[in-house]
Amino acid sequence: MEIKKALWLLIFISVLTWSAIAPKDGITWVLEAFPALIALLIIILTYRRFPLTPLVYQLILLHSIILFVGAHYTYAEVPLFTDIQNWIGSARNDYDKLGHFMQGFGPAIVAREILIRFDVFNRLAWQNFFIVCFVLAVSASYELIEWATALISNEAAEAFLGTQGYEWDTQSDMFWALVGAVVSLSVLSRYHQRQLDNLLKPH
């Protein structure tokens, strides 16, 4: 287990270091990487007294990597997605949609774990409804942060928002977070439950 924790931290720090070296835009890097750094701090402060399932740690790491890549290049200029954009003849680089999908996909399982462990709901339907609402609230909060950034600095906003001229970008971002949450709950809930049962059973 300690080896897995060390490997997790090594991957996180390695990608973080790469991302921080000569990013496309310094202010954007800070804004995009900040949520992953906050997640790392919370994990460090809580992993002994409130350890999470391996799946949750893996999803946090995956989400952090996506954030770091977007922070390094800016979401509108990630090279692989620019290649895909050119290949399919799209008008925009859609890496930000992957980021917003993960904004629902990972947090949905994190929320599920916390709700179950604190026994907040006794009905699955209400639990899943709340998780989806939580994900949409997080997504909306992020859109408000983007709006505030736009009001403060138009130059930073263009790189941070990554709207690429799409007028419905905010609604699209929230839609992809919603899709991410629904897919995550549909695909991962049983697997996550097995890990939870193993974590919480008496040893």
Rosetta blueprint (number, residue, H / E / L):
1 M L
2 E H
3 I H
4 K H
5 K H
6 A H
7 L H
8 W H
9 L H
10 L H
11 I H
12 F H
13 I H
14 S H
15 V H
16 L H
17 T H
18 W H
19 S H
20 A H
21 I L
22 A L
23 P L
24 K L
25 D L
26 G H
27 I H
28 T H
29 W H
30 V H
31 L H
32 E H
33 A H
34 F H
35 P H
36 A H
37 L H
38 I H
39 A H
40 L H
41 L H
42 I H
43 I H
44 I H
45 L H
46 T H
47 Y L
48 R L
49 R L
50 F L
51 P L
52 L L
53 T L
54 P H
55 L H
56 V H
57 Y H
58 Q H
59 L H
60 I H
61 L H
62 L H
63 H H
64 S H
65 I H
66 I H
67 L H
68 F H
69 V H
70 G H
71 A H
72 H H
73 Y H
74 T L
75 Y H
76 A H
77 E H
78 V L
79 P H
80 L H
81 F H
82 T H
83 D H
84 I H
85 Q H
86 N H
87 W H
88 I H
89 G L
90 S L
91 A L
92 R L
93 N L
94 D L
95 Y H
96 D H
97 K H
98 L H
99 G H
100 H H
101 F H
102 M H
103 Q H
104 G H
105 F H
106 G H
107 P H
108 A H
109 I H
110 V H
111 A H
112 R H
113 E H
114 I H
115 L H
116 I H
117 R H
118 F L
119 D L
120 V L
121 F L
122 N L
123 R L
124 L H
125 A H
126 W H
127 Q H
128 N H
129 F H
130 F H
131 I H
132 V H
133 C H
134 F H
135 V H
136 L H
137 A H
138 V H
139 S H
140 A H
141 S H
142 Y H
143 E H
144 L H
145 I H
146 E H
147 W H
148 A H
149 T H
150 A H
151 L H
152 I H
153 S L
154 N H
155 E H
156 A H
157 A H
158 E H
159 A H
160 F H
161 L H
162 G L
163 T L
164 Q L
165 G L
166 Y L
167 E L
168 W L
169 D H
170 T H
171 Q H
172 S H
173 D H
174 M H
175 F H
176 W H
177 A H
178 L H
179 V H
180 G H
181 A H
182 V H
183 V H
184 S H
185 L H
186 S H
187 V H
188 L H
189 S H
190 R H
191 Y H
192 H H
193 Q H
194 R H
195 Q H
196 L H
197 D H
198 N H
199 L H
200 L H
201 K L
202 P L
203 H L
